[in-house]
Amino acid sequence: MVSLRLHPRAVLIGALFSLPASAAAAEQGLHVYGGVGWSHDDNLLRIPDNAPAFDNTRSDAWVTTEAGLIFDQTYSRQRISAVAKLSKVKFDHFRQLDYDGKDMQATWYWQLGSRFDGQAGATYARVLAPYTDFRSSERNLREQQRQFFEGSYRLYPGWKARAAFSRDKFEYEVLAQRYNNRTEKTSELEAAYEARSGSTLGLVLRKIKGEYPFRRPIGPALLNNDFTQDELKLRVNWLLTGVTTLQALAGYARREQPSFGKGKTSGANGRVSVLYAPPGKVRYNATVWRDFAPLESTVVSYTLNKGASVGATWDASAKIKVDANATYEKRSYNPRLASLASDGLDDSVRSAGVQATWAVRPRMRLAAAYAHQARSGSPVLGIGKFSANTLSITANAQF
């Protein structure tokens, strides 16, 4: 399923190289891979329907080339997995957007004795940020760094305790976007029970702290976007039948961000998914959610999102797989100032996509994908309505 927070261009570029990495776990050792892709978007910079385009041009095409190393090895009870990728993206018209991308991932899956296990690692990504909520023709690279640690201890048969900590840091290249630079620190405690059937139920206590190094100027004032969010949720993995699974992480959340209106909001928060895999060649999934999300905008920093998605995977043959999805999300904006009207502070984003992948050989993939995205807009906030279509053709190989 494609998240609405991702630009279809980023989704398609990411899909180009995801298959070899997922296959590496089954083939341990060090591997080299590379790929090339061509894409076209008829509204690359997400220009509103009633607004003039940059350079009188809305569409553009680009070529992506990438090379990398994949490592996966198990040493006794310890497993090390790592991926290092370098990419080059070149546009036909908006050449100022050309960039060199990076993607680094490393994870240590550790185990001590028979009761203590977990994982620790770090990731780094340098990609072009989406233009869905940012109107500009400037190149806006986003760097994201993540460090994480997770450990579980089995207390009694069926019971375990878990603790986790992560740190995410986001930095943007464009000066106007630097107010969205932030660090999010998440701490989590969980008590979980696993039934003999394989179903699990956990109670999760989570705290998120967001820190923004740059104060956002609003008139004569400098607003502090720092926030804290406390959550109490149930984590569910319920095997309803042999072909149906219910997964959920949902409950209650309270967010405090003093620079926005009253500064406090709370309520139901989370995500629920159903996976249905009947005998045959087609598998289905559906998800609903209600959560807070950051927004790469110069107007609003975060939204309360309510959405739903459906998807299907068709194994057309032993070598051909087709994935399809559709998503709808309503975004409600929290006003920064009390003077803003409460009506009209929302919009919606719809997206749909289909991708066909052909495994030419065990380590070679060809893929073709189409994605559509549309936004309804919010006149009060000056966010316009638009639609866009993206086509991509890719190939990659692993050695």
DAJONOR-V643126 format. One record per pair of residues at least 4 apart in sequence whose ideal C-beta (glycine too) atoms are under 7 Angstrom apart, sorted by the first residue. I is the first residue (numbers start at 1). J is the second residue. D is the distance in whole Angstrom. If there is no record, write none. Layout:
BEGIN
I,J,D
I,J,D
END
This chain:
BEGIN
1,285,7
1,287,6
1,309,5
1,311,5
1,325,5
2,6,6
2,11,5
2,325,6
2,327,6
2,351,6
2,353,6
4,307,7
4,327,6
4,329,5
4,349,5
4,351,6
5,293,6
6,10,5
6,11,5
6,130,7
7,130,3
7,131,7
7,132,6
8,12,6
8,351,7
8,353,7
8,371,4
8,373,5
8,390,4
9,13,6
9,39,7
9,41,6
9,390,6
10,14,6
10,127,6
10,130,6
11,15,6
11,371,6
12,16,7
12,39,6
12,369,5
12,371,6
12,390,6
12,392,4
13,37,7
13,64,5
14,18,6
15,355,6
15,367,7
15,369,6
16,35,5
16,37,5
16,64,6
16,394,4
16,396,6
17,21,7
17,35,6
17,66,6
17,85,7
17,396,6
18,22,6
19,23,6
19,357,7
19,365,5
19,396,7
20,24,7
20,33,5
20,70,7
20,396,6
20,398,4
21,70,6
21,83,5
23,27,7
23,398,7
24,31,6
24,70,4
24,72,5
25,72,5
25,81,7
27,31,7
28,72,5
28,73,5
28,74,6
29,73,6
30,69,7
30,71,5
31,70,5
31,398,5
31,399,6
32,69,6
32,399,5
33,68,6
33,70,6
33,396,6
33,397,6
33,398,4
33,399,7
34,66,6
34,67,4
34,396,7
34,397,6
35,66,5
35,394,6
35,395,6
35,396,3
36,65,5
36,395,6
37,64,5
37,392,6
37,393,7
37,394,4
38,61,7
38,63,6
38,393,5
39,61,7
39,62,6
39,390,6
39,391,7
39,392,4
40,59,7
40,61,4
40,391,5
41,59,6
41,60,6
41,388,6
41,390,5
42,58,6
42,59,4
42,388,6
42,389,5
43,47,6
43,58,5
43,59,7
43,386,6
43,387,7
43,388,4
44,58,7
44,59,6
44,60,4
44,94,7
45,54,6
45,131,5
45,137,6
46,131,5
46,132,5
46,386,5
46,388,6
47,51,5
47,53,5
47,58,6
47,386,6
48,377,7
48,384,2
48,385,6
48,386,5
49,384,7
49,385,5
49,386,6
50,384,6
51,384,6
53,57,6
53,58,5
54,137,4
57,93,6
60,91,5
60,92,6
60,93,5
60,94,5
61,92,5
62,89,6
62,90,6
62,91,4
62,92,7
63,90,5
64,87,6
64,89,5
65,87,7
65,88,5
66,85,6
66,86,7
66,87,4
67,86,6
68,83,6
68,84,6
68,85,4
68,86,7
69,84,5
70,83,5
71,82,5
72,81,5
73,80,6
74,79,5
77,111,4
78,108,7
78,110,6
78,111,7
79,109,4
80,108,6
81,107,5
82,105,6
82,106,4
83,103,7
83,105,5
84,104,5
85,102,7
85,103,4
86,102,6
87,100,7
87,101,4
88,100,6
89,98,6
89,99,6
89,101,6
90,98,5
91,95,6
91,97,5
91,98,6
94,137,6
96,139,6
97,128,7
97,139,5
99,128,6
99,139,6
99,141,6
101,126,5
101,127,5
102,124,7
102,125,7
102,126,4
103,125,5
104,123,7
104,124,4
105,123,5
106,121,5
106,122,6
107,119,6
107,121,4
108,119,7
108,120,5
108,121,6
109,119,5
110,117,7
110,118,6
110,119,7
110,120,7
111,117,4
112,116,4
115,153,6
115,154,4
116,151,7
116,153,5
117,152,6
118,150,5
118,151,4
118,152,6
119,150,5
120,148,7
120,149,5
121,148,6
122,146,7
122,147,5
123,146,5
124,145,5
125,144,5
126,141,6
126,143,5
127,142,6
128,139,7
128,140,7
128,141,6
129,140,5
129,141,7
129,142,4
129,172,6
129,296,6
130,296,6
132,375,7
133,295,6
133,296,6
133,297,4
133,383,7
134,140,7
134,177,7
134,296,6
134,297,6
134,298,7
136,140,7
136,174,7
138,174,5
139,173,7
140,172,6
140,173,5
140,174,4
140,177,6
141,173,4
142,170,6
142,172,6
143,171,5
144,168,7
144,170,5
145,169,5
146,166,6
146,167,7
146,168,5
147,166,7
147,167,5
148,166,4
149,164,7
149,165,5
150,164,4
151,163,6
152,160,5
152,161,7
152,162,4
153,160,6
153,161,5
154,160,5
155,159,5
155,160,6
155,161,6
158,193,6
158,194,5
158,195,7
159,193,6
160,192,5
161,191,6
162,190,4
162,192,6
163,188,7
163,189,6
164,188,4
165,186,7
165,187,5
166,186,5
167,183,7
167,185,5
168,184,5
169,183,5
170,180,7
170,181,6
170,182,5
171,181,5
172,177,4
172,178,6
172,180,6
172,181,6
176,298,6
177,296,7
178,214,5
179,212,7
179,214,5
179,216,4
180,296,6
180,301,7
181,212,7
181,213,6
181,214,6
182,210,6
182,211,6
182,212,5
183,211,5
184,208,6
184,210,5
185,209,5
186,206,7
186,208,5
187,207,5
188,204,6
188,206,5
189,205,5
190,202,5
190,203,7
190,204,5
190,235,7
191,202,6
191,203,5
192,200,6
192,201,7
192,202,3
192,235,7
193,200,7
193,201,5
194,200,5
195,199,5
197,239,6
198,239,5
199,237,6
199,238,5
199,239,5
200,237,5
201,234,7
201,236,6
202,234,7
202,235,4
203,234,6
204,233,5
204,235,5
204,249,7
205,232,6
206,231,4
206,233,7
207,230,6
208,229,4
209,228,5
210,226,6
210,227,5
211,226,5
212,225,4
212,226,6
215,222,4
215,223,6
215,224,6
216,223,5
216,225,6
217,222,6
218,223,5
218,336,6
218,337,7
223,259,4
223,336,7
224,258,7
224,259,5
225,257,7
225,259,6
225,301,5
227,255,6
227,256,6
227,257,4
228,256,5
229,253,6
229,255,5
229,292,7
230,254,5
231,251,7
231,252,7
231,253,5
231,269,6
232,251,5
232,252,5
233,249,6
233,250,6
233,251,3
233,270,6
234,248,7
234,250,6
234,251,6
235,249,5
236,246,6
236,247,7
236,248,4
237,245,7
237,247,5
238,245,7
238,246,4
239,245,6
240,244,4
240,245,7
240,246,6
243,276,6
243,277,5
243,278,5
244,274,7
244,276,5
245,275,4
246,274,6
247,273,5
247,275,7
248,270,7
248,271,7
248,272,4
249,270,5
249,271,6
250,270,3
250,271,6
250,272,6
251,269,7
251,270,6
252,268,7
252,269,7
253,266,7
253,269,3
254,266,4
255,265,5
255,266,7
255,292,6
256,263,6
256,264,5
257,263,6
258,263,4
259,336,6
260,334,5
260,335,7
260,336,6
261,334,6
261,335,5
261,338,6
265,334,7
268,290,6
269,290,6
269,291,5
270,289,7
270,290,7
270,291,7
271,287,6
271,289,4
271,291,7
272,287,7
272,288,5
273,285,6
273,286,7
273,287,4
274,285,7
274,286,5
275,285,5
276,283,7
276,284,4
277,283,4
281,314,6
281,315,4
281,316,7
282,312,6
282,314,5
283,312,7
283,313,5
284,312,5
285,311,5
286,309,7
286,310,5
287,308,7
287,309,5
288,308,5
289,307,6
290,306,5
291,305,6
292,302,6
292,304,6
293,302,6
293,303,6
293,305,5
294,301,7
294,302,5
295,300,5
295,301,6
295,302,6
295,303,5
299,381,5
299,382,7
300,333,5
300,381,7
302,334,7
303,331,4
303,332,6
303,333,5
304,332,5
304,334,7
305,329,5
305,331,5
306,330,5
307,327,7
307,328,6
307,329,3
307,330,7
308,328,6
309,325,6
309,326,7
309,327,4
310,325,7
310,326,6
311,324,6
311,325,4
312,324,5
313,321,7
313,323,5
314,322,4
315,321,6
316,320,4
316,321,7
316,322,6
319,358,6
319,359,4
320,356,7
320,358,5
321,357,5
322,354,7
322,356,5
323,354,7
323,355,5
324,354,4
325,352,7
325,353,6
326,352,4
327,350,7
327,351,5
328,348,7
328,350,5
329,348,6
329,349,5
330,346,6
330,348,5
331,346,6
331,347,6
331,348,7
331,349,7
332,345,7
332,346,5
333,345,4
333,346,6
333,378,7
333,381,6
335,340,4
335,345,6
340,345,7
341,380,6
344,378,6
344,379,6
344,380,4
345,378,6
345,380,6
345,381,7
346,378,6
347,375,6
347,376,5
347,377,5
347,378,4
347,383,6
348,376,5
349,373,7
349,375,5
350,374,5
351,371,7
351,372,6
351,373,5
352,372,5
353,369,7
353,370,6
353,371,4
353,372,7
354,369,7
354,370,6
355,367,6
355,369,4
356,367,7
356,368,5
357,365,6
357,367,5
358,365,7
358,366,5
359,365,6
360,364,5
360,365,7
360,366,6
363,397,6
363,398,4
363,399,7
364,397,4
365,395,7
365,396,5
366,395,5
367,394,5
368,393,5
369,392,5
370,391,6
371,390,4
372,389,5
373,388,5
374,386,7
374,387,4
375,385,6
375,386,5
376,385,6
377,383,5
377,384,5
377,385,4
378,383,4
END
